[in-house]
């Protein structure tokens, strides 16, 4: 899952993108969508596909390939700001986000699973990746690490194969974002002890795009 350096400049007058903040927003966006699906709430398909599309980007030569549209992470940034400010609307979202960070750390310590994950992603023959395919990869790799995320919600929804596959695919995307966040300097303790810098970095992503 090698990736390029942080803060690659955009063309034109826009400021350099803080890819570490984008990765953290991605973690919280995955956690938010998992919570919404499990609860039976509506999910924006564009926000979902944005995340799933990042999973097969493990050979990206630059971070702009992973984040072609930074504005697509506005939801994740907004939710991250709420959670880090102690105003989370749903405690499950923060719990999922922290567990995704923990899973990425656990994954880094098992190189054989990292290698298997890369191999399975290389074997994907559909673009964009299908939720069911990513769900199977999650089960064959992340689920074998011995530390699973217990998703809570509406039992009838969680028992549906389509919902379960989508949740697993989003969790895989969340681990991908957490892995990248660590590569760019992110650490779990920063979420507790260095919240203010994180909030400042997330603000530009959370702001609605302005009309030209």
Buried (B, 14 or more C-beta within 10 A) or exposed (E): BEBBEBEEEEEEEEEEBBBBBBBBBBBBBBBBBBBBBBBEBEBEEEBBEBBBBBBBBBEBEEBBEBBEEBEBBBBBBBBBBBBBEEEBEBEBBBBBBBBBBBBBBBBBEBEEBBEBBBEBBEEBEEEEBBBBBBBBBBBEBBBEBEEEBEBEBBEEBBEEEEBBBBBBBBBBBBBBBBBBBBBBEBEBEBBEEEBEEBBEBBEBBBEEEEEE
